[in-house]
């Protein structure tokens, strides 16, 4: 089997607004904090896909962030190659990245396509090819920043699909989050799984205060209270809390 083509597809949905975003400052905080809102000029939603085609009529597809220029670069390197030699192709593209002047990992979506193709040939899901551990695993539902009623609406929507966990995305600050978490816990009961992701909007004091409340309310974990480079704050936070 040989790769005969690498194709880029850009699908557009005029009825759905894309993620044109604008930064806005979060109100009612004693520090400067930003989140985002939809841009004033709506853009049609777009999704990019690449397809790796073979001479045996089997192809692998995946979503991509690759640009047309990168797809053309990729096409020049891999057409004629064996799609089952994934490690050979990875090493070739990884070591050649410097000489193609691309960011590290630019070809990762291509690797995903090769796994998709291998799964189709083997008639197995990819997770079975790379090492099956379990047939089922827990999932959670999430959405953007909202009110108590917004969160409860999404939680009930998830329950209709058999999902029994919800992750908050919050940008309002810790003092606003604490009463929301308490009210939602009262509404959903003690056995429902809750997670909090404040999307880098806490300072250390807030993260510790909210974290203790989350421990009291039986949350599963606290996710990304600060930017990832602030490892010293994460060390202090982990010393103060028992919740992951």
C-alpha positions in Angstrom: 0.0 0.0 0.0 1.3 3.5 -0.9 0.1 7.0 -0.2 -1.1 8.6 -3.4 -2.5 11.9 -2.1 -2.9 14.2 0.9 -6.0 16.4 0.6 -7.2 19.4 2.6 -10.9 20.1 3.0 -12.4 23.2 4.5 -16.1 22.9 5.4 -18.1 26.0 6.1 -21.5 26.3 7.8 -23.0 29.7 7.0 -25.8 29.1 9.5 -23.4 28.8 12.4 -21.2 31.6 13.7 -17.5 30.8 14.0 -15.1 31.5 16.8 -14.2 35.1 15.9 -13.2 36.3 19.4 -12.6 39.6 21.1 -10.9 40.2 24.5 -13.0 41.8 27.2 -12.0 42.7 30.8 -13.7 40.7 33.5 -15.7 43.2 35.7 -15.8 43.4 39.5 -12.3 42.1 40.2 -9.5 44.0 42.0 -7.1 43.1 39.3 -7.0 43.1 35.6 -8.3 39.9 34.1 -9.5 39.2 30.6 -11.9 36.6 29.0 -13.4 36.6 25.5 -16.6 37.2 23.8 -17.8 36.7 20.2 -16.4 39.3 17.7 -18.8 41.9 16.5 -18.5 40.7 12.9 -19.9 37.1 12.6 -17.9 34.6 10.7 -19.3 31.4 9.2 -18.1 28.4 11.2 -15.3 26.5 9.5 -13.7 23.1 10.1 -10.5 21.8 8.4 -9.9 18.2 7.6 -7.1 16.3 5.9 -7.4 13.0 4.1 -4.5 10.6 3.3 -5.5 8.6 0.3 -3.9 5.2 -0.8 -3.6 3.2 -3.9 -5.9 0.6 -2.4 -8.8 2.9 -2.0 -8.6 3.2 1.8 -8.1 6.6 3.3 -7.5 8.1 6.8 -9.2 11.3 7.8 -8.9 13.7 10.7 -9.4 17.3 11.7 -6.5 19.6 11.3 -5.0 23.0 12.1 -2.6 22.7 9.2 -2.5 25.5 6.7 -2.6 24.9 2.9 1.1 25.7 2.7 1.9 23.0 5.4 -0.3 20.4 3.6 1.6 21.1 0.4 4.9 20.6 2.3 3.6 17.4 3.8 2.3 16.1 0.4 5.8 16.6 -1.1 7.4 14.4 1.7 4.9 11.5 2.0 3.3 10.7 -1.4 4.7 7.3 -2.4 5.4 6.2 1.1 4.0 3.2 3.0 1.3 4.4 5.4 2.0 1.6 7.8 5.5 2.8 8.4 4.3 5.4 10.9 7.5 5.5 13.0 9.6 5.9 9.8 7.4 8.8 8.7 7.3 10.4 12.1 11.1 10.3 12.4 11.5 11.7 8.9 9.2 14.6 9.4 10.4 15.2 13.0 14.0 15.4 12.0 13.2 17.3 8.8 11.1 19.9 10.6 14.2 22.2 11.0 14.9 22.1 7.3 11.2 22.8 6.4 11.1 25.7 8.8 8.0 24.5 10.6 7.0 24.5 14.3 7.5 21.3 16.2 4.7 18.8 15.8 3.2 20.5 12.7 2.6 17.1 11.1 0.8 15.5 14.1 -2.6 15.5 12.3 -1.0 13.5 9.5 0.0 10.9 12.1 -3.6 10.7 13.3 -4.7 10.0 9.8 -2.3 7.1 9.5 -3.7 5.6 12.7 -7.2 6.0 11.3 -6.2 4.3 8.2 -4.6 1.4 10.1 -7.7 0.9 12.1 -9.8 0.7 9.0 -7.5 -1.9 7.5 -7.5 -4.0 10.7 -11.2 -3.4 11.2 -10.5 -2.4 14.8 -10.9 0.9 16.7 -7.6 2.7 17.2 -7.7 2.3 20.9 -7.6 -1.4 20.4 -4.5 -1.1 18.2 -2.5 0.9 20.7 -3.5 -1.2 23.8 -7.0 -1.7 25.1 -7.6 -1.3 28.8 -11.4 -0.9 29.3 -14.5 -0.8 27.2 -16.1 2.1 29.0 -14.8 5.2 30.8 -16.3 8.2 32.7 -17.0 11.4 30.8 -18.1 14.9 31.8 -20.1 17.6 30.1 -18.9 21.2 30.1 -19.8 24.6 28.7 -18.8 28.3 29.0 -19.2 30.8 31.9 -22.7 31.2 33.1 -25.3 31.6 35.8 -26.6 28.9 38.2 -29.5 28.3 35.9 -27.2 27.9 32.9 -25.1 25.3 34.7 -28.2 23.4 36.0 -29.6 23.4 32.5 -26.5 21.8 31.1 -26.3 19.3 33.9 -29.8 18.1 33.2 -29.0 18.0 29.5 -26.0 15.8 30.3 -28.1 13.5 32.5 -30.5 12.8 29.5 -27.4 11.4 27.8 -26.3 9.4 30.7 -23.5 11.8 31.7 -23.2 12.2 35.5 -20.4 14.7 35.8 -20.1 18.4 34.9 -17.1 20.8 34.7 -17.6 24.5 35.3 -15.8 27.0 33.2 -15.8 30.2 35.3 -14.3 33.7 34.7 -16.0 35.7 37.5 -13.5 35.2 40.3 -13.5 33.1 43.4 -15.8 35.2 45.5 -18.5 34.8 42.8 -17.9 31.1 42.2 -18.2 29.9 45.9 -22.0 30.6 46.3 -22.6 29.2 42.8 -20.8 25.9 43.7 -22.7 25.6 46.9 -26.1 26.1 45.3 -25.4 23.7 42.4 -24.2 21.1 44.9 -27.5 21.4 46.8 -29.5 21.0 43.6 -27.6 18.0 42.2 -27.1 16.1 45.4 -24.0 14.5 46.9 -23.4 11.8 44.4 -23.1 13.9 41.2 -19.5 14.6 40.1 -18.4 18.3 39.9 -15.2 19.8 38.5 -14.0 23.4 38.4 -11.9 25.0 35.6 -11.5 28.8 36.2 -9.4 29.1 33.1 -6.4 31.0 34.7 -8.7 33.5 36.4 -7.7 33.0 40.1 -4.9 34.3 42.1 -3.3 32.1 44.8 -5.5 33.4 47.6 -8.7 32.7 45.6 -7.5 29.3 44.5 -6.8 28.2 48.1 -10.2 29.6 49.4 -12.2 28.1 46.5 -10.2 24.9 46.7 -11.1 24.4 50.4 -14.8 24.9 49.5 -14.5 22.4 46.7 -13.0 19.9 49.1 -15.9 20.5 51.4 -18.4 20.0 48.6 -16.7 16.8 47.2 -15.4 18.2 43.9 -13.3 15.9 41.8 -10.5 18.3 40.8 -9.5 22.0 40.4 -8.1 22.7 36.9 -5.9 25.5 35.7 -6.5 28.2 38.3 -3.3 30.0 37.0 -1.3 30.2 33.9 0.8 27.1 33.4 4.2 28.9 33.7 3.4 29.9 37.3 4.8 26.6 38.8 5.7 28.2 42.1 2.1 29.1 42.7 1.0 25.5 41.8 3.5 24.2 44.4 2.1 26.4 47.1 -1.5 25.5 46.1 -0.7 21.8 46.2 0.7 22.1 49.7 -2.5 23.9 50.8 -5.0 21.5 49.3 -5.7 17.8 49.3 -7.9 17.9 46.1 -6.1 17.1 42.9 
